[in-house]
Amino acid sequence: MSAIKSKDKKVYNAIRNEVKRQNDNLELIASENYATEAVLEAQGSVLTNKYAEGYPQKRWYGGCEHVDTVESLAIERAKKVYKAEHANVQPHSGSSANMAVLFSQLKFGDKVLAMNLACGGHLTHGHPLNFSGKYFTIIPYSVDRKTEKLDYDNILYLAKKHRPKLLIAGASAYSRTIDAKKLRSICDKTHTMLMVDMAHIAGLVAAGYHPNPTPYAEFVTSTTHKTLCGPRSGFILCKNEFAKSIDYMVFPGLQGGPLMHIIAAKAVAFKEAQTDRFKKKQLQTIKNAKALSDELKRLGYRVVSGGTDNHMLLVDVFISRGVTGKEASAALDKARITVNKNLIPYDTRSPFVTSGIRLGSPALTTRGMKESQMRKIARLIDMVLSDISNKKKIKEVREAVSELTKRFPIYKGRKLS
Ligand SMILES: *Cc1c(COP(=O)(O)O)cnc(C)c1O
């Protein structure tokens, strides 16, 4: 960081402060993780200098021989990891991956059956302020009120009733397994195409700890920076028959030049996802989420759907401790425990207030923490939430957090600033 340190003190200082924040805080945001050092190196490389509109061997610019190597590696590795027929690794983010699928396969106004935001769906699955909600007719499905799990019978009922062109599955706040095989059978009955957005669970899927949706869905979209531990970006997998329409929509339909440095980082991440080390970490991520969930339950918290099968859980903090999600996350922030407020299914509070918080284990697992640390963190969370205005308690928790973060450095032995 010596060049930026001498050339731009303000940006340098902000980055250094962020390094410190990441080191000092317990990161429980379910969508966050720490990219590996190899991923960071690829992202910071001179590949950022290269224009490469088009696809490998079919570029609009000269001098693409090396970035072609990089993109071809990313494509082949993505296909191998997820057993996909075709991969497009150019989308800049999860949202742009979803946009490419919707814009390439649907006409404006077409019906899309998608998970209700309040039940865990994503903005790009039909929020009225998002392109998905603006340009398509969204039919929302919810989780079952009692079990708080996906209600496949109800999805089938809605699919038969509305005959949507596309069914979107996948979520930002759903702690249970998504059964793509069942969704496939629903879609087959109603001539509906299936898109599974595995943004959150891509790492678990790569490691084999969540069933792979790729054999069952026409389209699988994802981010690369959540459980997958790659750069902040996205990609699309699809059946061969849709390869052309997807590729054309990504470029030239929606994007210009691909971010070749980020594509290099994606190639690295897909390689790392095949290692035993990665697989072990994904298993530990699930074990850690379960340990966190079990300990919170033992302390009397209501965990939405009664637990978790994956890397995250939703906690109904209002019914458990009489605080809103907003108050809970603000109090935990003061103790250097980072979470986000989140709607719970059928929440009666607004998205700005909420009755719940969402907790995820990926980042802390990447730091090397295990079940005993998770149980300890559950107790620290409880200390804060049981008395959110008690400054002495919060200070005590902050000290315990500091002890933990010092024991589990993010990038061991490497200075990032
Ligand atoms: C995070 C997420 C996305 C969007 O990813 P961005 O890279 O932030 O655009 C899309 N879908 C789901 C289900 C997500 O959780």
The ligand as an ORCA input file, in Angstrom:
! r2SCAN-3c Opt
* xyz 0 1
  C     -26.768    -10.879     -2.390
  C     -27.833    -11.388     -3.272
  C     -27.969    -10.933     -4.590
  C     -27.293     -9.708     -5.161
  O     -26.009     -9.578     -5.150
  P     -25.278     -8.181     -5.448
  O     -23.940     -8.660     -5.866
  O     -25.311     -7.421     -4.179
  O     -25.996     -7.494     -6.544
  C     -28.904    -11.547     -5.392
  N     -29.675    -12.530     -4.931
  C     -29.599    -12.969     -3.674
  C     -30.500    -14.064     -3.225
  C     -28.698    -12.398     -2.787
  O     -28.647    -12.811     -1.524
*
